[in-house]
Amino acid sequence: MKTLGRSYMVVIFICLYLPIAYLIFYSLNSGGTMTSFDGFTLEHYQSVFTDSRLIVILLNTVAVALVSAGLATLIGIGGAIGLYNIRMKRLKQSLLSLNNVMIVSPDVIIGASLLILFTVLGISLGAFSVIMAHIAFSVPIVVLMILPKLQDMKSSYLDAARDLGASSFDVLWRVIIPHIKPGILAGFFMALTYSLDDFAVTFFVTGSGFSVLSVEIYAMARRGISLEINAISTLVFLVVLVIALGYYFITSRASVKRGGIT
């Protein structure tokens, strides 16, 4: 049974990562096509970094991801703490269900809804609308990352801090935040990767004078297959991989420290 389970996992990982490996391999092809490999070259990466327009779009993507992930994390902390402090179970479950609806809703529906909202409010489509949209779909993810850490926290910690004369701010900053820090980091990194990867929602709310990598890759692919697309996609994949490894490293060190303390 174990052998069957391991074989199944191997097949799943092959199906997931073989297309990515194929994309990365041909991003180094000097032949310029994805049908025959003529030799290794970095010219496609060089053309990406010498294209000033792509550099601006890359910076736009990173800026949107960092700003939206940071703001979504701050809002998510407040939302998670607010949900945790609600004592009415029905209200708490209702609000949590509404939070989860944003996660399971199709991106097309979210994108179209936000487009209608921005149009009604008279908000011009561009950097601001993209950041607001990314915050909207990132906050529920951050809340789900932080809420379990709050539920694991013993209420006696809060009672002890208050008995010792701690103010509400001290309780938040010195007791709650350190305890939920792994959840905050998880929420931030998840929001960051979701923002970098998102296409559908961004496609609806971006303006003609502003673009991010996902939308630009789609536009380039419609004009025809180019190995520059492979190079850009490889760079995005590597950035997301580094973020995932960084999060794993940070959480592993935190777990080791907690284990050493206990």
C-alpha positions as CSV (number, residue, x, y, z in Angstrom):
1,M,0.0,0.0,0.0
2,K,2.9,2.4,0.8
3,T,4.5,1.6,-2.5
4,L,1.3,2.4,-4.3
5,G,0.9,5.6,-2.5
6,R,4.5,6.7,-3.2
7,S,4.1,5.7,-6.9
8,Y,0.9,7.8,-7.1
9,M,2.7,10.8,-5.6
10,V,5.6,10.4,-8.0
11,V,3.1,10.4,-11.0
12,I,1.4,13.5,-9.6
13,F,4.7,15.4,-9.2
14,I,5.8,14.4,-12.7
15,C,2.5,15.7,-14.1
16,L,2.9,19.0,-12.2
17,Y,6.5,19.7,-12.8
18,L,7.3,18.1,-16.2
19,P,5.6,20.9,-18.2
20,I,7.5,23.5,-16.1
21,A,10.8,21.6,-16.7
22,Y,10.0,21.5,-20.4
23,L,9.4,25.3,-20.4
24,I,12.6,26.0,-18.5
25,F,14.6,23.7,-20.8
26,Y,13.5,25.4,-24.0
27,S,14.0,28.8,-22.5
28,L,17.7,28.0,-23.0
29,N,17.3,26.9,-26.6
30,S,19.3,28.7,-29.2
31,G,17.1,27.4,-32.0
32,G,14.3,29.8,-31.2
33,T,11.6,27.0,-31.3
34,M,10.1,24.5,-28.9
35,T,10.3,21.6,-31.5
36,S,14.0,21.0,-31.7
37,F,16.9,21.9,-29.3
38,D,19.9,23.3,-31.1
39,G,22.1,24.3,-28.1
40,F,22.2,26.3,-24.9
41,T,22.0,30.1,-24.9
42,L,21.0,32.9,-22.5
43,E,20.0,35.3,-25.3
44,H,16.3,35.0,-24.5
45,Y,17.0,36.1,-20.9
46,Q,19.3,38.9,-22.2
47,S,16.5,40.1,-24.5
48,V,14.1,40.2,-21.5
49,F,16.5,42.3,-19.4
50,T,17.4,44.6,-22.2
51,D,13.7,45.3,-23.0
52,S,12.9,48.5,-21.0
53,R,9.2,47.9,-21.3
54,L,9.4,44.4,-19.8
55,I,11.6,45.8,-17.0
56,V,9.0,48.4,-16.1
57,I,6.3,45.6,-16.2
58,L,8.4,43.4,-13.9
59,L,8.9,46.3,-11.4
60,N,5.1,46.9,-11.6
61,T,4.5,43.2,-10.8
62,V,6.9,43.2,-7.8
63,A,5.5,46.5,-6.5
64,V,1.9,45.4,-6.7
65,A,2.7,42.1,-5.0
66,L,4.6,43.7,-2.1
67,V,2.2,46.5,-1.5
68,S,-1.0,44.3,-1.8
69,A,0.5,41.5,0.3
70,G,1.6,44.0,3.0
71,L,-1.7,45.8,3.2
72,A,-3.7,42.5,3.0
73,T,-1.6,41.1,5.9
74,L,-2.4,44.2,8.1
75,I,-6.1,44.0,7.2
76,G,-6.0,40.2,7.7
77,I,-4.5,40.5,11.2
78,G,-7.4,42.8,12.2
79,G,-10.0,40.6,10.6
80,A,-8.7,37.4,12.2
81,I,-8.5,39.0,15.7
82,G,-12.0,40.4,15.2
83,L,-13.4,37.0,14.2
84,Y,-11.6,35.4,17.2
85,N,-13.1,37.9,19.7
86,I,-16.7,37.3,18.5
87,R,-18.5,35.3,21.1
88,M,-21.8,34.6,19.1
89,K,-21.1,31.3,17.3
90,R,-23.7,31.9,14.5
91,L,-22.4,35.3,13.7
92,K,-18.8,34.0,13.8
93,Q,-19.6,31.1,11.5
94,S,-21.5,33.4,9.1
95,L,-18.6,35.9,8.8
96,L,-16.1,33.0,8.4
97,S,-18.3,31.5,5.6
98,L,-18.4,34.9,3.9
99,N,-14.6,35.1,4.2
100,N,-14.3,31.6,2.6
101,V,-16.6,32.5,-0.3
102,M,-13.9,34.8,-1.7
103,I,-11.5,32.0,-1.8
104,V,-13.7,29.4,-3.5
105,S,-15.3,31.9,-5.9
106,P,-14.1,31.7,-9.5
107,D,-11.6,34.4,-10.4
108,V,-13.7,35.5,-13.4
109,I,-16.6,36.3,-11.1
110,I,-14.3,38.2,-8.7
111,G,-12.7,40.1,-11.5
112,A,-16.0,41.0,-13.2
113,S,-17.5,42.1,-9.9
114,L,-14.6,44.3,-9.0
115,L,-14.6,45.8,-12.5
116,I,-18.3,46.7,-12.1
117,L,-17.6,48.2,-8.6
118,F,-14.7,50.3,-9.8
119,T,-16.7,51.5,-12.8
120,V,-19.7,52.5,-10.6
121,L,-17.4,54.3,-8.1
122,G,-15.6,56.1,-10.9
123,I,-12.2,54.6,-10.1
124,S,-9.9,54.6,-13.2
125,L,-8.4,51.3,-14.1
126,G,-4.6,51.2,-13.4
127,A,-2.2,50.5,-10.6
128,F,-4.6,51.5,-7.9
129,S,-7.4,49.3,-9.1
130,V,-5.0,46.3,-9.5
131,I,-3.7,46.8,-5.9
132,M,-7.2,47.0,-4.5
133,A,-8.2,43.9,-6.4
134,H,-5.2,42.0,-5.1
135,I,-5.9,43.1,-1.6
136,A,-9.5,41.9,-1.9
137,F,-8.7,38.3,-2.8
138,S,-5.6,38.2,-0.5
139,V,-7.3,39.2,2.8
140,P,-9.4,36.1,3.1
141,I,-6.3,33.9,2.6
142,V,-4.4,35.9,5.3
143,V,-7.3,35.5,7.7
144,L,-7.4,31.7,7.2
145,M,-3.6,31.6,7.9
146,I,-3.8,33.6,11.1
147,L,-7.1,32.4,12.7
148,P,-5.8,28.8,13.6
149,K,-2.9,30.4,15.4
150,L,-5.3,32.5,17.4
151,Q,-7.5,29.5,18.2
152,D,-4.4,27.6,19.5
153,M,-3.5,30.5,21.9
154,K,-4.5,29.9,25.5
155,S,-6.8,32.6,26.9
156,S,-4.9,32.4,30.1
157,Y,-2.0,34.2,28.4
158,L,-4.2,37.2,27.8
159,D,-5.7,37.0,31.3
160,A,-2.3,36.9,32.9
161,A,-1.1,39.9,30.8
162,R,-4.1,41.9,31.8
163,D,-3.7,40.9,35.5
164,L,-0.1,42.2,35.3
165,G,-1.4,45.6,34.2
166,A,-0.8,45.4,30.5
167,S,-2.8,47.7,28.3
168,S,-4.8,46.5,25.3
169,F,-2.0,47.6,23.0
170,D,0.6,45.7,25.1
171,V,-1.5,42.6,25.0
172,L,-1.7,42.8,21.3
173,W,1.9,43.7,20.6
174,R,3.6,41.6,23.3
175,V,1.3,38.5,23.6
176,I,-0.9,38.1,20.5
177,I,1.4,39.2,17.7
178,P,4.4,37.0,18.8
179,H,2.1,34.0,19.1
180,I,0.5,34.4,15.7
181,K,3.8,35.4,13.9
182,P,4.0,32.1,12.0
183,G,0.5,32.7,10.7
184,I,1.3,36.3,9.7
185,L,4.4,35.2,7.8
186,A,2.4,32.4,6.1
187,G,-0.4,34.8,5.2
188,F,2.1,37.4,3.8
189,F,3.9,34.8,1.6
190,M,0.7,33.3,0.4
191,A,-0.7,36.7,-0.5
192,L,2.6,37.5,-2.2
193,T,2.6,34.4,-4.4
194,Y,-1.1,34.7,-5.2
195,S,-0.5,38.3,-6.4
196,L,2.5,37.3,-8.5
197,D,0.5,34.4,-10.1
198,D,-2.9,36.0,-10.6
199,F,-4.1,36.6,-14.1
200,A,-7.9,36.5,-14.3
201,V,-8.7,39.1,-11.8
202,T,-5.9,41.4,-12.9
203,F,-7.0,41.1,-16.5
204,F,-10.3,42.6,-15.7
205,V,-9.1,45.5,-13.6
206,T,-5.9,46.6,-15.3
207,G,-5.9,49.7,-17.5
208,S,-4.4,50.3,-20.9
209,G,-1.5,52.3,-19.4
210,F,-0.6,49.7,-16.7
211,S,0.3,46.1,-17.0
212,V,1.8,43.2,-14.9
213,L,3.7,40.1,-16.0
214,S,0.8,37.7,-16.1
215,V,-1.2,40.0,-18.4
216,E,1.8,40.7,-20.5
217,I,2.7,37.1,-21.0
218,Y,-0.9,36.4,-22.1
219,A,-0.6,39.3,-24.6
220,M,2.7,38.0,-25.9
221,A,1.4,34.5,-26.3
222,R,-1.5,35.7,-28.4
223,R,0.9,37.4,-30.8
224,G,2.8,34.1,-31.2
225,I,5.0,31.7,-29.4
226,S,8.3,33.3,-28.4
227,L,11.0,31.8,-26.2
228,E,11.0,35.1,-24.3
229,I,7.8,33.9,-22.8
230,N,9.6,30.9,-21.6
231,A,12.3,33.0,-20.1
232,I,9.9,35.4,-18.3
233,S,7.8,32.4,-17.0
234,T,11.0,30.8,-15.7
235,L,12.0,33.9,-13.8
236,V,8.5,34.1,-12.3
237,F,8.6,30.4,-11.3
238,L,12.1,30.9,-9.7
239,V,10.9,33.9,-7.7
240,V,7.9,32.0,-6.4
241,L,10.2,29.0,-5.6
242,V,12.6,31.3,-3.7
243,I,9.7,32.7,-1.7
244,A,8.4,29.3,-0.9
245,L,11.8,28.1,0.2
246,G,12.3,31.3,2.3
247,Y,9.0,30.7,4.0
248,Y,9.9,27.1,4.7
249,F,13.3,28.1,6.1
250,I,11.8,30.8,8.4
251,T,9.1,28.5,9.7
252,S,11.6,25.6,10.2
253,R,13.9,27.9,12.3
254,A,10.9,29.1,14.3
255,S,9.8,25.5,15.0
256,V,13.4,24.6,16.1
257,K,13.5,27.6,18.4
258,R,10.1,26.7,20.0
259,G,11.3,23.1,20.4
260,G,14.5,24.2,22.1
261,I,12.5,26.5,24.5
262,T,10.1,23.8,25.5
